[in-house]
């Protein structure tokens, strides 16, 4: 029975709905079980109970699935692994770290700084982290290759405090917390940000929900590397530290099934259950630990609850009639939070006082002893036993639900308070109480000297506890977190791999999606680099023409294909394999970006470069998973993002939510993304080749980039690469594709214009060029704009240089340079909203107009849609005439005549584009 808001007040969901017709026999069975536990222990009792449940199922006895257990520790005391460490040494430096973490945030709140920070999260989670650091988290020099640890973002001060103890950071560094420019060289980022601290952090996690998702796919990626024979990751573990409030994010729970389906027993979630969100209780009326237990168990995970510390063991042992466990089960989280904000006497009265039996249990304990009954997440023995059980469990991922107190040890103003997340400062009384609680050897005089500069504490690297700390890290393979940039050398694909893109499509028609897929297929055949490509497709492979990869590259599935495929007799049959190269997340864009991120950072995480190629409906990329792409940028992911079925008018019949008219604008907001809108296969070839060179070439200035290419599903005749192609212009964003056709010599001087088009609109522009010449005697040059976004970035950089270097010659923006000497107006057209080409407007001295597809998309033919949005061939002609008429270069009535002649107001008169073409 699940324990949510309405079902939390239960002892057991198994007997609640059934009558007990023979209580005496029931008592005999229970007595027999108690005797078994007493004589042979809980492990034997577990086996007997499981056997009985299995037999009951076989005999059709209706026993419901037990999704929640009592509100006690999952691991019985007699099955707890012995704690192997030096408890006193670990307690000492854990106290130092908690002090330094709080002081670092507090010092950053001086009136002249005030940059924020979080004190309470690490204070409550220190034991969860330190047990891991001292006994489980393997560094990169460990024979296993090391573990991957996703730290809870708000706990970052604790990681800095440990690095200070380890000698990796100085006091000056700690004082640079959240001051990344003003304290450059001694600055610490607010949260785990690899891009800001590229030798320290590995995984960005503070955008809640993305950490859990990425950790799951990191564990999958580890197995992918193993199964494909790229790297032995068999002994590596992935740890994700999460908050119980964070688990309300859909992303936090929505991908749990993958971890269970693929038996990712290399994955461990540790959920810090302090019962609090950022503003109040997570489940005031319910029990979040019980809810999460049910949810994870239902999703196929192994669940370990760490609810109570060792001080409770004797009380639970004495609870023969279950009165104490009953109260534990029935007490809602809101009350548990209140207890830790009150006192031992309050707990005696309001918790133990709920029944005579439990009140008697604590009669011999004073209020201080009752207050000292710790929660399980603060007991390193209980946490160690849970971690050891998790790492040894086989066949399922494990979640550890550890109950803690937010702000633990910080004093009554912080512990368990609703506002504790927003509290950044300690009063002098708080500081002194916290010092006393942690037994830090700092005097009152040192604290009284300056409220906002309490001293950090370090006993010196020769102190026995610090030597122990360093020995533990050395034995576990080095420091964590640590990010390394070195990787296995790679040889990029040679020129032959790009020949298919240069040839064009001949007499056949092919959409740019298909041109890209054909190129990718040849790149994946490259003997040196081909195995490092990782196509990621969320259940649309056939739409994109990628089903051709199924028989050869195969779809990754660690369990292989253990069924008879319905299409087994087809040439392009669906084929799964443990060594499969394609990642297939299903209808799951969030998971696809997580897989993309894991593969695209393998060069750093594992020292093995992989190049993910994420192919998806362009509308469902940056619009749907933009936050994940920001995390990917932070993690310095390298790879290609392919927005297929791009454009607002190109995907016929799919309607509003499939009509992408804005993804380049959304992509432009991510500084790590280079966006291209290629028209032809040969353009794609050069862009992909340049991207690979930028990511893994020896002469690259910035390797940490992602390339976003929009490709279309409208078949066109793909031309062969022209001679003397301006490759530099193509890569920078614009080149002249087609000069105006020569005059026949009888028409005299002709009006001139410049049509800039991108992607699928380039053929429309070429047709407009022909009509302008034949019908209106206008000479129009056609430019292929491969990247509006990169042209804008270049223009802004030129403006910035001029601003900061007055008196020096200003650099000319590339777009201005490419159009130098042109005299006519500029008409910019794309299949996106006008804001996309408008990005370059300020860098063009000519008269300028843009055509696009603003507003909602809809289902219709391509011709009708383009006529409706006025970005089709005849709209280009009319707009060109309008600008020329304003300059007096064509007759004033020409635009109106053109609008009538081409029936521009009649959507049924459109002729631009053709039907068909899924890819």
N, C-alpha and C positions, 0 to 999 in steps of 0.2 A: 504493500500500500504506500503510495507516494506521500511524502510529508511536505506539503505546501502550506499556504495560509490557512486552508480549511481542514487539513488532515494532520496537523502537527501534534495534537494533544492525544497521542496514542502510546500505549506500551507495546502492543503488537497488533498488526493488521490481520493476523492469521485466525484468531478465535473470536473476533468481535461480533461476527454475524451468525455464529453457530451456538446452539444450546449445549450445555455439558450435562448429558443424561446419566453419567456415572462418575461423580466427582471422586469417589474413592479409588476407582481404577485409574483415573487421571493422575491422582496423587502418587500412585504406585509407579506409573511410568516416569513421572518427574523425579521421584526418589531414585529410580534406577539410573536415570541420566546423571543426577548429582553424584551418585556413587561411582559411576564410570569416570567422571571428571576428576573426582578425588583420588581414585586409584591409578588412572592411566593418563590423566592430563587432558587439556583442551584439544590437542592435535588429534588424539584418538577419537574424542567425542565428535569432532568435526567430520571425520571420515564416516563414523556410524550414522550421523545425521544425514549426510549427503547420500549415503547408500539407501537409507530409508526413504528419502524424498524421491530418489531415482526409482525405487521399487514401487512407491505409491503412484508415480506417473505411469509406470508400466501396467499397473492394475486399475488404471482409470480412476484413481482416487483424486478428487479435485483439490489439489493443493496449490494455492496461488503463489506466484513468484514473489519472493521477498525482496522488495526493492530498497527498503530501509531496515536498518537494524537499530537496536536501542542506542540511546545517546551516550554511548561509552566508547572507549578505545577499541578499535578493531582487533588489534594484536593483544591477546591475553598476556598477563604478566609472566606466566610460565613459558611463553614462547618469545619473549623479548630477547633479542641478541644483546650480549654483554657489550657495554660501552668500552672501547679500547683505548680511549685517549686519556690525557692528563686533565682531569676535570678542573683542578685548581688553576693550572696555567691557562686553559681555555676560558675559564670564567674571568680571569684577570684581564686578558687583552680584549675579550668581548666587551668588557666594561669600558676600556680605553676607547674602543671604536665607537661605542654608543655616545660617549662623552664628546669625542672629536667631531662626530657627525652632527650632533646638535649644536655644538659651539660654532662649527663652520657656517651653518645656516643662520645662527643668531648673529654672528659677526657681520654677515652680509646684510643685516637689517639696520646698520648704522644710518643715521638720518641723511648722510651724504651719498648713500648707495641705495638701500631699500630695494633689492632686486628679487626678493622672494625666496622661496625654497620650502622644503617640507621636512619637518622634524619628526613627526609622529609615526610615519610608516616604518622607517628603519628601526625606530625604538621598539616597536612591537614585533618586528620580524627578525631581529638580530640573531636569535637562536636558530631559526630556520636556515639562514644563510651560513652562519659559522659552522654548523654541523657539516654542511656541504663543503665549505672551503677546507675544513680540517681533515675530512675523511672521504669525500666522494668526488668532487669536481677535479677531473684530470686536466692538466695543462697540455700544451701542444708538444712538449718534449716527452710525454708519456708514451710508452711503446704502443698503446692503443691508437695514438693519434690525437687524443684529447677529446673532451666533451664540449658540447655547445650549450651555453647557459643563457637563457633569456631572463634578464633581471627585471623585476618590477620597476617601472620607470621612477616612481616617487621615492623609491628606496636608494636612489643613486648616491646620496650623501654617505651612506654606509659603505659603499664600494670605494669611494674616495678615502674614507677614514681607514679602511683596511690597507689600501695602497700606500697611505702615509705610514702606517705601522711597518709595512714591508720595505720602506725606503724608496718606493717608486715615485712618491710625491713629497713635496716639501711644504712647510708652513706657508710659504709664499704662494705655492700652488693652491692650497686650500683657501687662501684669501682671495684667489681669483675666481671663486665659484660664481658662475653666471655673469662674468664680466669678460666676455670672450675677445673683445676688441681693445677695451681700455686696459686690460691686463694681458695683452698678447704675449705669448711666451710662458706665461704662468696662469693660464686660464683653464677653467673646468666648465664643461657644458652643463646645462641645467639637468638634463636627463641623458639616458644612453643614446648618444648621437655619434655613430661611427664617422660620418662625414666631418664632424667637427673635431673629433679626437680619433683619427684613423689608426693609431697604434694601440689604442686602449679598448674602446667599445667594439663589439662585433654586431650586435643586434639592436635596432631601435624598437622600443616597446611602449613608449608612454602614450601613444594614440590607442586608447584602450580597445581591446578586441583583436588588434592586429598581431600582438605578441603570441596569443594562443594559436591563432590560425597559422602564422608563419612557423611556429615551433612544430606543429603537426607535419607540415610539408618539409621542414628541415629533416625531420626523422625519416620521412619517406625518401627524400633526396639522398640521405646516407645509404639507405638500402638500395636505391637506384644505382649509385656508384659501385656498390658491392656486387650487385647482380649483373651489372654490365662489365665487370672486370676492370674498372678504371682505378679503384682504390679499395683496399681492405678496411672497411669501417665496422667490422663485425663486433668490435668491443667498445664502440663509442656510444655514449648516452647523451640524450637531449633532455635538458631540464628547463621548465618554464615556470617562473614564479609569478603568480597572479593574485589579484585581489578578489574577495568574494563579491564585492560590488561590481567589479569588472565583468563578472560572469553573467550579468544581465545584458551585455552587448550580444546581439545576434551572432556576430562573428566569433565570439568566445565559445559558443556552444554548437554553432551550425555545422561544423566540419568534424565533429567527434567521430562520426561513423567511419571516416577514412582510416583513422588510426586503429580502430577495432577491426575493420574489414581486412586490413593488411597486416594484422598482428604485430603492430609496431611496439614490441616490448622493449625497444630502445628509447622510449619516450616516457617522461615522468612530469606530470603537472603537480606543482605544489601550490595549493590555494590557501592564502593567508586569510583565514576566516576570523577577522576581528569584529564581524557582525555589523560593520559600519560602511556606508557609502560616504560620499564627500559631504553630505548635508545632514545625514541622520542614519537610522538603522537600515540595513539591507532588507530585512524582513522583521519588522517590529512585532507583528502578530504571529509570525511563523517561525520556522527554523531553517535557515539557509543551508546549514550543513546537511540536514536530512533531505532537503530538496535536491541539493547537488549530488548527494549519494544516490538518490533514486535516478536522477537524470543520467549520471555517468554509468551507473550499473546497467540501466536500460540501453545505453549506447554501446555496451559491450566492454566496458573498462573494468579493470581491477581497482577496487576502492579501499583505501585505508584511511580510517578516521583516527586522528590524534586529538582527543577532546580534553582529557584530564592529565595533569601531572602526577608524579609518583606519590605526592602527599595524599592523593585520593585512594590509593590502592588499598590501604587497610580499611577505609570506610566502605568501599565497595565489597571487599571480602566479607565484612560483617553484615552486609545488607542481605540477610537470609530470606526475608520476605519480599524483597524487591521494592520496598517503600522509597528508598533513595533513588533508584533508577526510574521509578514512576515519576518522581518530582523532576528529575533531569529531563525526562521525555516531555513532560507537560509544560515546563517553563518556557515561555516564548523568548525570542532573542532580545526583544525590547527590555525585558526584565534583566536578562543576563548583562546587558550593557549598563543598566542602571546600577547593578550590584557593584561593578568595578569602578563606578564613580562615587560610591558611598564609603562604607566602612565594614570592618569585620562584624561589629554588632548589628549592623543593618542586615548583613547576610544571614547571621544567626536567626534573626527574627523573621525575615521575609522569605528566606529559602528553606533553611532547615526547620523553621518553625511551622511548616505546612503540615507536618504530621507528628504525632507523639514519638514514633519510632526514630525518625530522623533527628528530632530535637534531642533525644537521649544520646544519639550517636556522638554528638559534639559537646555533651555536657562537661566533659573533662578538658576541652580545649578552650583557651582564652581567646579573646577577640583577635589578638595579633596572629595567633596560630590559624584561626579561620581565614583571616585575610591572606595568609601565606599559602592557602590551598591554590596552587598555580593551575593555569590552563596548560593543556598539553603542548602547545606550540612554544612554550617557554621552558620546556624540560628537555635538555639535550639528550638524555637517555631515551626518552620516548621518541624523539625525532630521529635519533640515530637508528633505532629499531625499525622505524617506518621506512627510512631511506634504504636501509639494507634489504628489507623485505621487497621493496620496489625494484631495486636493481637485480635481485635474484629471481623475480617472478618472470615466468616465460609464457609467451603466447598472447598476452594482452598488454596494452599500455596501462599505466598506473596513474591514478590521481590520489594525492595525499591531501586530505582536508584537515588542516591544522588550526585549532582554535587558539586565538591570541587576544591580546588587548592592545588596541591602537593607542600609541603614546605610552606604552608600558615603561614604568620607572620614571616618567617625567614629572610626576607629582599630580596632586588632585586637580590642578587647573587644566591638565591635558588628558589624563587617562580616561578613555572611554567617552570623552565629551563630544557632542555633536559637532562643535566648531573646531575640533582639534586639527582637521586637515588644513584649515586656513590659518592656523596659529603659527607664527614664524619666530616669535620672540619669547624669551624667558625673563621673568622678573628676577630680582636679586634673590628673593626667597626661593624661587623655583631652582635657580642655579645651585644654591647651597644645598637644597634638599636633594637635588639630582646628584651632586657631587658626593654627598653622604651615602646615598643609596648605592652608588657605584664604587664607593671607597676609593676615590681619586685623590692622590696626595697633592692637593692644591689648597693653599691656605685662604682664610677669609680675607686677609689683607690683599692677596693677589686678585681676588674677585672684586673686592670693594674698590680697587684702583680705577676700574673702568667697566661699567656695566656692559658696554658693547664690545669690549675686547677681552673677554675671559680667555685665559691661556689654553692652548692645546696641550695635550699631555702625551709624551713618549718616554718610556723608561730607558731608552737607549738600545742600540742593536745588540749590546752584550748582555742585556737582561735575560735571565733564563727562560722566561715565558716567550720572549721575542725569538730567541734561538730555536725554541720548540716550534713556534709558528713557521719560521723559515724552513726548518727541517721537514715539517709536514708538507709544505708546498713543493719542496725539492723532490720528495718521495712521490708526490702526485704529478710531477711533470712540469712544474713551473707555474708562473702566475696566471690567475684568471681574474678578470677578463684580460685578454690580450688578442690583438688582431695583427696578423702577419700578411704582408703583401707579396712575398716571394712565391713563385709557383713554378710548376714544371714548364720548361721551355716548349714552345709550340712553333710549328711551321704552318703558316697560313696557306689556304688553297692557292694553287698556281693559276695563271691566266687562263688555262684551258677550261677551267671550271666555269668561266663566265661566258664562254663562246655562245652558249644557247641563248643568252640574253641579247647578244649583239646581232644574231642572225635575223631576228624578227620572226613573224609567223608565216611568211610566204603568202600563199593563196588562201590559207585558212584565217579565220578570225579568232582572236583570243583576248579575253579580258586581262587587265593587268594583274588580277589575282592569279590567273593561270600562268601568266608569264613569270610571276614570282615563284609559284609552286614548281614550275619546270626548272628554274634556276636553283632552288633549294634542293631539288632532287639530285642535281649534278654536284652541288656542293657537298652533300652528304655522302657522295661516292668518293670524294677525295681521300686517298689512302692515308694521308698524314693527319688531316684535321677533321675529316667527315664524321667520325664517331663522336666528336665533341659538340655537335649540334643537337639541341634538345627541343624538338617541336612540341609545343603545348597547345592543345586545341580542346575547348570545352564543348564537345559533342556537336560539332558542325563540320567535321572533316569532309564529308561528301559535298556539302554546300560549296566548300572552297576547293574542291577538286583534289583533296589530299588523301582520298581513299586509295590512290595509287601507291601510297607508302605502306599500306597494311601488310601486303604479302612479304615485303622485303625488310623494311625497318622494324615492323611489328609494333604493337601497342604494349607498353610496359604493364605487366601484372606479375607481382612476385609469386603468385600461385600458378602462373601459366594459364592454359586454356583447357579446363577439365570437362568440357561439354562438346557436343557435336554441333558445330556451327551450321546454322540454317543456310548460309550462303557458301558453304565449303567448296562447292563445285564451280564457283565463279572465279574468274581471274583475279578480281580484286576482293577476295574474301576477307572477312574480319578475322584478324589473327592476333592473339595475345601471347605474350611470352615473358618470362622473368628477365630475359636479356633485351626486351623490346626497347626501342629508342624513343617512341612517341609517348608523352605524358598525356593521359586522357582523364581530366578531372570530372567529366560528366557535365551536366548543365550547371555550371558552377564557376562563374567568373572570378569570385573572390578567391576560391581555391586555386584557380589557374594563375592568378597574379602571385599568390604565395609560392606556387611551384616555380614560377618564373624567377622570383626573387632568390629562392634557394639555389637554383641552378646558376643564376647569373652572378652569384657571389661565391661559388665553389672555388674560384681562383684564390680567394683569401681564406675561406673557411677550411678548405681541404688542400689548398695548393695545387688544385687540378682545374684548369680552365674549362668551363662549359659555356656554350653560347645558346641561351634559350631563344626560341622563336615562337612568340605567343601570337596566335592567329585567332581573331574573334570578329564578331559583328562590331563595326567601328562605333556604333551608337552606345554599345555596352562596355566601353573601355574606360576612358577618363571620366565619363559621366557617372558610371556605376561604381568604379573602384579607384577613384582618384586618390583617396587617402592612402590606399595600399601602394600606389605608384610613388607617392611622396615618401613612404617608408622605404620603398625600393631604392629611391634616389639617396636617401639618408644612408642606407646600407651599401651604397656604391655598387649597385647592380649594373652589370653590363649585358646587353642583349638587344634583340629586335622586337618591337611591338608592331604587329601588322593589323591595322584596322581595315578589315575586308568589308565588302558590300558598303563602301564609303559613299558619301554624297547624299544630298537631300532628295534628289530626283532619280537616282540611279537604281535603287532597289524597288522595282515595281511591285505593287500589290500588298506590301507589308504594312504600310500605314504609319501613323504618327510616331510611335515610339521606336520605330526602326529607321526613321529617316534622319540620318546624321548630317546636320548642317553646321556643326559648331565644334567638333572634336579638336580641330587644330587650335582653336582659341583656348579650350580647356588645357590642351597639352602645352601651350605656350606659357602657362603659369608655373610649370615645373622646370626649374633651371637646368636639370640634368637631362632633359629630353630634347633631342633634335628632331624636328618634325619636317617630313618631306611629303609632297603630294605629286608623285611622278605620273607622267602621262604614258610612258612607253617602257617596254621591257629593258631596253638598253640603258635607260636612265636608272632603273632599279638595280641593274647589275653594277653600275659605277657607285651607286650609293651604298649598296651592301658591301662592296669591296673596300670602299673608303671607311665604312663603319668598322669593319673587322680590323683594318689597319689602325684605326684610332683606338680601339679597345685593347689590341694586343700587339700592335706594331712597336718596333724599338724606338722610333722617333716621335711617338705620340706625346703631345703636351698634356692632354687631359684624357686619361683612359676611362674614367668613370662616367660613361655616358650611356644613355639608352636612345636608340633610334626608333622613332615612330614613323611608319610609312602607311599612308592611306592608299588602298588599292580597291579596284572597282569590279563589279560583276557584269559590266556591259561589254560584249565582244566587239572588238574593232580589229582592223588589219594592223598588226604590229609592224612598223617599218624596221628595216635593218638600220644599224647604227650609221649615221651619215659620216662621210669623210670630213676630216678637219673639225671634228666635234669639239666645242669649247668645254672640255671636261672641267676645267677650273670653275667656269661659270655655272655649270650644272651642279657641282658640289656646293658652291656658295649660295645658290638659290635661283639664278636666272641666266639664260643664254638665248641668243637670237636663233630661233629655230628656222624661220622662213622669211627671207627678205621679200619685200613687195615684188610682184611679177613686173617684168620690164614693160614699159610702154611700147605701143606699136609705132611711136614716133609721130603720130598725126594729131595727138591730143594736147600737145604743149605741156606746160608745167601742171602737174597734178597736185591736189591737196594730199597731205600725208598724215598718217596716223600710226599709232603704236598700240597693238593689242597684246596685253599680257594675260596669259591663261595658264591654268594649272590642272593637272589630273585629267579627268574625263572631259573637261571643257576645251582642251587643246584642239581636238578635231572640229568642234563648233567654231572656234576662232579661225581655223584654216578655211573652213567653208565661207565664213564671213569675209575673209580676205578676198576670196574669189568673187563673191557677189559685189563687194565694194569696187573692185577693179572693173568688172564687166558691166555693172549696172550704173555705177556712179563715178567712174573714173577717179577713184580714190586709191592711193597707194598706201597699203597698210603693212607694216612689218609685224611679224608674229614672234613673240617671245614665249618660251616655255619657262614658267616659274615653278621650279621644283620645290622651293620653300619660301613662302611668305614670311614664316616665323624667323628663319635664319637671316633673311634680309633685314628684318626689323631689328634683330639683336645687333647686327653689324652696324646699322645706322645709329642706334642708340649709343653703341660703343664709340663711334666717331664723334657724336655730340659730346659725350662725356670727356673724351680726350681734349676736344677743343675748349670745353669749359674749364678744365683743370690746367690747361697749358696756354694761357692767353699770350698773345704775341708771337706764338709759333704758327707755322703753316698748318691749317686744319686738314685733317685727313678726310678725303671724300668717301662717303658711304658707297659700298659696292654697287647698289642699285642705281645710284646717281651716276656712277662711273660707266656702268653698262649702257645707260641711256644717253650718255653725253653726245651732243651733236644732233640729237633728234629734235625736230622742230614742231611736229604735230602733237595733238592731244594724246593722252594715255587713257586707254579703256582697260580696266582690270576685271577679269571674269573668273568665277569658279563655281563649283556646285555647292558652295557653303554660303553662309550668311555674309553680307557685305563687310562685316567687321574683319573677316579674314584678309581679303586684299587691302582693306583700308589700313592695315598695319603699316604699309609703306608710304602712305599718302604724303607724309610730311617731308619725305626725302626726294620727292619728285617735283622739279620746278615747273614742269609742263602742266597744262590744264588736265585735270584728272577726274575720272568717274569710275565707279565700281558697279558691277552687276553681280547679283548673287541670289540666294534663296532664303530670304528672311521670313520668319514666321513658322508656324507648325507645318510639318510634312503631312502627307495624305496619300491614299492609295489611288493610283491612276496610271495611265501610260506615261512613259518617259517624255514623249512629245508634248502631251497635254500639261504635265507638271512643269516642264521647262518654259512653255509658253505662259503658264499662269504666273510663274515667278519672274518672268522677263529676263532670263539669263540664257536664252537659246540663241541660235545663229542669227536670226532676223532681229532680235533685240540688240545684239552686238552691232549690227549694221545701223539700226536706227539711232542708237546712242552715239555711235561715232559721227553720224551725220549731224546730230544735235550739237555736239561740241564744235564741229567744223562750221556749222551755220553761225554759232555764236561768235566765231572768229571772222566771219565774213568770207569764208573760203568755199562755201557751197551756197546755193540759193536758200533764202530764209525759209521757204516752204518745203524744202527737201525732207526734213524730219516728219512733218505731218503727212506728206505724200507717202513716205516709206511705211508709216504706221498703217495707213489705209491699204497700201499696195500689198503688204505682207499679212494683213488682218491680225495685227499684233494684239488686238483686244479679244480675239476669238480663240479660246483654248483648243478648239477642235481643228484649228488651222496650223498647229505646230507640226513641224517635220523633223525636229532635231533628235537624233538618236534612233535606236532600233529596239525591237522587242527581244525577249529571251536572254539566256545566259546566266545560269546560277553562279558560275565562277568567271 
